Amino acid sequence: MTHADLIARYDGRVPRYTSYPTAPHFSAEIGAAHYQRWLAALPPASPLSLYLHVPFCDRLCLYCGCHTSVARHERPKRIYAEALAREIGLLADILGQRARVSQIHWGGGTPTALPDDCLTTLMALLRTRFDVAADAEIAIEIDPVALSPDKLATLGRMGINRASLGVQDFDEAVQAAIGRPQSFAQTQDAAQGLRALGVTSLNLDLIYGLPLQTEASVARTARLALALSPDRVAVFGYAHVPWMKKHQALIPEATLPDSTARLHQETAIRQVLEQEGGLLPIGLDHYARPEDEMAQALRAGALQRGFQGYMVDAAPVLLGLGASAIGALPGGYVQTQPRIPAYEEAVFNGRLPIVRGFALQPDDRLRRAVIERIMCDLAVDLPAVAASFGADPAPLLADAQPLSGFAADGLVEWNGRSLRVTEPGRLFVRNVAALFDRYLTRDASQPQPRHARAV
C-alpha cells in the first residue's frame, strides 16, 4: 500500500493520548472537593511530581497551541507568581507533611518570562514546603532568544538540571511565516550556556508540517539540531487548530504542506536523527541517545506517557499548579481554571482553583494501561494486561478486531492476543491506541472533540 493510500485510510483526527481518558472528556462535576479528598488520601510516603504552568511569553508564535499570552509588563507576571506561591501553600497544607518530590517541571508558555527573583523565590518555596529529593529532576522549557546571561544565572540558582529548547525550524523563511525568528547562533549559545551551567540533559523540540517547509529544509534543521549534541529530540507534527487557537488563522492554509508532504518531512527528520545522529526512536515522536534515561526506560519496559509527553519519572502522582494545569492522582484527573484572573481570584481567596476533572473507574485504568503500553512500547499483550487488573480480556479483544485490517496494511503484527506496531506503522500508533478508547465517538453524525490529524 502506498503512502497516499495509508494517509487516505488512516489520517483521521485522533487524540495524542497524553492521558486516558483525554481532556475533552473531563467534566465540571469533578471539582475542588474531589481534589481535596484525593490529596488527603495519598499515602504519606507517596512521591510526587510537580508541574508549574507559566502562561506568559515574550513573543507570540503563530503555530503555538499552548495556553499562553504575551505579557510585556512586569506587574501581571509578579501577581501571577504570587498566586502560584499561594497555590503551593494550599497544596502543602492539605498534604500535611513535606511530601517527597522526585521531579519538578516548569512549563508554559515560557517559564523564563517570569522575573528572575520570582523564579528563585518560587523554587525556594517549593524546597521549603516539599521534600525535594537531592537527585530530583528539575526541568524547564526555554525560548533560546530570551535566555540572557542574567536568566542563565537564575536557572543555576534554581538548580535546573534538564532543559528543553524550542527550535521548531532553522529556516529563515519558515521562521518568518510563524513569527519566530531565531538564529542557529542564538540557539547554540543557549545550549552551550546551559551545559556550562551543569545541565546534564538537553532536549530540543522540532516541528514538521509548518508553512513553507520542505523535506530538504527539515532535514537541514535536523542536522543543525544534531550539531548541538542534544540528549533527546522531540519531533511534533504541527497541529493546525484555528478553531481553538485564533492566532493560527494568521497562517494561510495554502502555505501548509498536505498530509503526504508531512509524512515525507517526518521521514526525512527521522532518517537524519537515526542514521546520522545515532538517536533511538522513542514511541511516537521522541528520539534519545542510547545511554539516555529515556532510552534505558524504553529497554526496561518502564517508559511512561503523561501530560508532558514521554517520561521516565515513576512518581504515581502529578500535581499541576498554575492556570490550566492538569494533575493526575490515583483517584483521577483535575484541571485548574484556565483564565488567569479567575485562577488568581480563587487562590488569593484560599480556594483550590479546580474547574473540571475525571474520576477514574476500573475499566478506565485498564484501558489507560493498554493505551500507554501501545504509545510507549508500540506493543501490548491484551490478556496479560487484563490479567494484571483481574479483568476479563474479552472486551479488549472485541475492540481489537479492526487490527486485522491494520495488519493487512503492514502497520501492525497481530496474532489475536498481542500486537506489535511495525516501523511503517509508528506514525499511525495513535490510530491503533484509539481502538481501545471507549469514549472516542466513531459515529460521524455525533458531535465529538476536534483532535489534531494523525499524520
Secondary structure, DSSP 4 states (H G I P E B T S, - for coil): --HHHHHHHH--B----SSSS-GGG-BTTS-HHHHHHHHHTS-TT--EEEEEEE-EESS--TT--SS-EE--SHHHHHHHHHHHHHHHHHHHHHH-S--EEEEEEEEES-GGGS-HHHHHHHHHHHHHHSEEEEEEEEEEEE-GGG--HHHHHHHHHHT--EEEEEEE---HHHHHHHT----HHHHHHHHHHHHHHT--EEEEEEEES-TT--HHHHHHHHHHHHTT--SEEEEEE----TTT-GGGGGS-GGGS--HHHHHHHHHHHHHIIIIIT-PEEETTTEEE-TTSHHHHHHHHT--EEETTEEE----SEEEEESTT-EEEETTEEEEE-SSHHHHHHHHHTT---EEEEEE--HHHHHHHHHHHHHHHHSEEEHHHHHHHTT--SHHHHHHTTTHHHHHHTTSEEE-SSEEEE-TTTGGGHHHHHHTT-TTS---TTS----PPB--
